Amino acid sequence: MLNTTDFIGYLSAFLTTFAFVPQALHSWKTRDLSGVSLPMYSIFSLGVFGWLVYGILMTCWPIIVANSITFMLACVVLYLKITHANSTIAK
């Protein structure tokens, strides 16, 4: 059974990670990344990676799980942004 602190950690981790799923799916499906800031996502991804390392060092599973997933989603968006930087989307 999870204690209250771990429950809050896992719930918060789930919510903040899940918040990136719509952006990643939209970016993947449409390849329209015109509204995505490359500098912001780059800095954000570095921050998430830092939290992942911190979670590993602290052996804190809510932080490890959430930031592993968030880092992968952010990397997908970054990859698409970089590889589709010069492409245009017909609307």
matplotlib code that plots the C-alpha trace (Angstrom):
import matplotlib.pyplot as plt

x = [0.0, 1.3, 1.7, 0.2, 3.5, 4.1, 0.5, 0.8, 4.1, 2.8, -0.4, 1.5, 4.0, 1.2, -0.6, 2.5, 3.7, 0.3, 0.1, 2.8, 1.1, -1.3, 1.6, 3.7, 0.7, -0.2, 3.4, 3.8, 0.5, 0.6, 4.3, 3.2, 5.6, 5.3, 4.0, 6.9, 9.8, 13.1, 15.0, 12.2, 11.9, 15.7, 16.0, 13.0, 14.4, 17.7, 15.7, 13.7, 16.9, 18.3, 15.3, 15.7, 19.3, 18.2, 15.5, 18.0, 20.5, 17.7, 16.1, 12.8, 10.5, 7.8, 10.5, 12.3, 9.2, 7.6, 10.8, 11.8, 8.5, 8.4, 12.0, 11.1, 8.1, 10.1, 12.8, 10.2, 8.9, 12.5, 13.4, 10.4, 11.0, 14.7, 14.0, 10.9, 12.3, 12.3, 9.2, 6.0, 2.6, -0.2, -3.3]
y = [0.0, 3.5, 6.0, 9.5, 11.0, 8.4, 8.6, 12.4, 11.9, 9.2, 11.2, 14.4, 12.5, 10.9, 14.2, 16.2, 13.5, 12.8, 16.6, 16.1, 13.2, 15.4, 17.5, 14.5, 12.8, 15.9, 16.5, 12.9, 12.8, 16.2, 16.9, 20.5, 21.9, 25.5, 26.3, 24.5, 26.5, 24.6, 26.6, 26.0, 22.3, 21.9, 23.6, 21.7, 18.4, 19.1, 20.0, 16.8, 14.8, 16.5, 15.5, 11.9, 11.8, 13.3, 10.6, 7.9, 9.2, 9.5, 6.2, 8.0, 6.0, 8.6, 11.0, 8.2, 6.9, 10.3, 11.9, 8.8, 9.0, 12.8, 12.8, 10.3, 12.3, 15.5, 13.9, 12.8, 16.3, 17.7, 15.1, 16.0, 19.7, 19.4, 17.0, 19.0, 22.4, 23.4, 21.5, 23.2, 21.8, 22.2, 23.5]
z = [0.0, -0.9, 1.8, 1.3, 0.2, -2.4, -3.6, -4.1, -5.8, -8.3, -8.9, -9.6, -11.8, -13.8, -14.3, -15.4, -17.6, -19.2, -20.0, -22.7, -24.4, -26.5, -27.8, -28.7, -30.5, -32.3, -33.4, -34.5, -36.5, -38.2, -38.2, -37.6, -35.0, -36.0, -32.5, -30.7, -29.5, -30.1, -27.4, -24.9, -25.5, -25.5, -22.1, -20.8, -21.9, -20.2, -17.0, -17.2, -17.7, -14.6, -12.6, -14.0, -12.8, -9.4, -9.1, -9.8, -7.3, -4.7, -5.7, -5.9, -8.2, -8.8, -10.1, -12.1, -13.8, -14.6, -15.9, -17.9, -19.8, -20.0, -21.3, -24.0, -25.1, -25.1, -27.2, -29.7, -30.1, -30.3, -32.9, -35.0, -34.5, -35.7, -38.6, -39.9, -39.2, -42.9, -44.0, -44.7, -43.9, -46.5, -44.7]

ax = plt.figure().add_subplot(projection="3d")
ax.plot(x, y, z, "-o")
ax.set_aspect("equal")
plt.show()
